Amino acid sequence: MANSHEKRIRTAFTRQAPTFEEERLNTAFTSSVPWLLDHLAPEADDVILDVAGGTGIVSRSLAPRVARVVSIDSTPAMIDEGIRCAAVEGLANLDFVRGTVEALPFASAAFTLVFARFALHHLTDPRRVVVEMARVCRPGGRVAVMDLAASTDPGIAKQQNQMERLRDPSHVRMLTRGVVPQWLHQHGLVVDRVTEQEIDRPVHPWLEQAGTEKSAAARIHDAFVAELDGGAETGMCPHRGTDGASLWFRQLWEITVAHKG
Ligand SMILES: C[S@@+](CC[C@H](N)C(=O)[O-])C[C@H]1O[C@@H](n2cnc3c(N)ncnc32)[C@H](O)[C@@H]1O
């Protein structure tokens, strides 16, 4: 029996699956793949695990370059979309597995590279998943995490998380910047690289992509406009686009790459 958070995840991503990769709504997810691949530095003999891989946007980019990729996710609609795309792309070395990432159904040391992108902020116990990622990574292999990161100011971080949760109720919490590298270090991995990037995104496609309820979308919009007019800080740095009219906001993305000694 799924708990209430698992139901929220299933509802959110069943709704998002058909348009998850639509360029107009989610450019940020597709255009950032090369940035992540640069950090993952895939090698031809890599056996890779994509943790909460969704439709396999990253897995499908990796598959032609490595030995094998496995993408695990809990939402059947996301997996179905991934399988459909992988078939169209003729990828024979990519497997989609349905499961929850809190207890990865794989042997210890089964993978040479284990990564999670935009997954941790949806998890109620992200640290447990980081430990699992380290467990299934082979000695000498790499573990990488790319995710949204929250401000180090707890008040601002609270606002940021409230906005993200209003947009998508399956959002749990963005970790504070720098926390993932600390956790990886505390669980015996050697942190090789931490990179941050601020991303400006248009507000309305971001809301449309998540299927944000009308009243919640209006609250976010109004909070952003109020901040622009000198009102309370949302932590999302609202601003106008280059056209001078459209509404934009800012996210901080962090990539951490570590290896298992
Ligand atoms: C924002 S999407 C990211 C998908 C993919 N990693 C990407 O970057 O394109 C988050 C994914 O996490 C999955 N997810 C959330 N909680 C999960 C859990 N506990 N176990 C497995 N998958 C989970 C959702 O089903 C969804 O596909």
The ligand as a MOL file (V3000), in Angstrom:
LIG
                    3D

  0  0  0     0  0            999 V3000
M  V30 BEGIN CTAB
M  V30 COUNTS 27 29 0 0 0
M  V30 BEGIN ATOM
M  V30 1 C 11.8850 15.5430 -11.6110 0
M  V30 2 S 11.8150 13.8510 -12.1290 0 CHG=1
M  V30 3 C 13.4840 13.6290 -12.6680 0
M  V30 4 C 13.6200 12.5140 -13.6800 0
M  V30 5 C 15.0350 12.3230 -14.2010 0
M  V30 6 N 15.9740 12.0190 -13.1370 0
M  V30 7 C 15.5070 13.5100 -14.9880 0
M  V30 8 O 16.3650 14.2590 -14.4960 0
M  V30 9 O 15.0210 13.7270 -16.1190 0 CHG=-1
M  V30 10 C 11.7870 12.9710 -10.5900 0
M  V30 11 C 11.5440 11.4790 -10.7510 0
M  V30 12 O 11.7270 10.8730 -9.4690 0
M  V30 13 C 10.8550 9.7420 -9.3940 0
M  V30 14 N 10.7440 9.3900 -7.9670 0
M  V30 15 C 10.3730 10.1850 -6.9420 0
M  V30 16 N 10.4670 9.5260 -5.7720 0
M  V30 17 C 10.9120 8.2830 -6.0590 0
M  V30 18 C 11.2300 7.1440 -5.2670 0
M  V30 19 N 11.1130 7.1630 -3.9390 0
M  V30 20 N 11.6720 6.0290 -5.8800 0
M  V30 21 C 11.7990 6.0030 -7.2330 0
M  V30 22 N 11.5300 7.0580 -8.0340 0
M  V30 23 C 11.0850 8.1880 -7.4570 0
M  V30 24 C 9.5800 10.2410 -10.0480 0
M  V30 25 O 8.7640 9.1790 -10.4540 0
M  V30 26 C 10.1460 11.0650 -11.2110 0
M  V30 27 O 10.2320 10.3010 -12.3870 0
M  V30 END ATOM
M  V30 BEGIN BOND
M  V30 1 1 1 2
M  V30 2 1 2 3
M  V30 3 1 2 10
M  V30 4 1 3 4
M  V30 5 1 4 5
M  V30 6 1 5 6
M  V30 7 1 5 7
M  V30 8 2 7 8
M  V30 9 1 7 9
M  V30 10 1 10 11
M  V30 11 1 11 12
M  V30 12 1 11 26
M  V30 13 1 12 13
M  V30 14 1 13 14
M  V30 15 1 13 24
M  V30 16 1 14 15
M  V30 17 1 14 23
M  V30 18 2 15 16
M  V30 19 1 16 17
M  V30 20 1 17 18
M  V30 21 2 17 23
M  V30 22 1 18 19
M  V30 23 2 18 20
M  V30 24 1 20 21
M  V30 25 2 21 22
M  V30 26 1 22 23
M  V30 27 1 24 25
M  V30 28 1 24 26
M  V30 29 1 26 27
M  V30 END BOND
M  V30 END CTAB
M  END
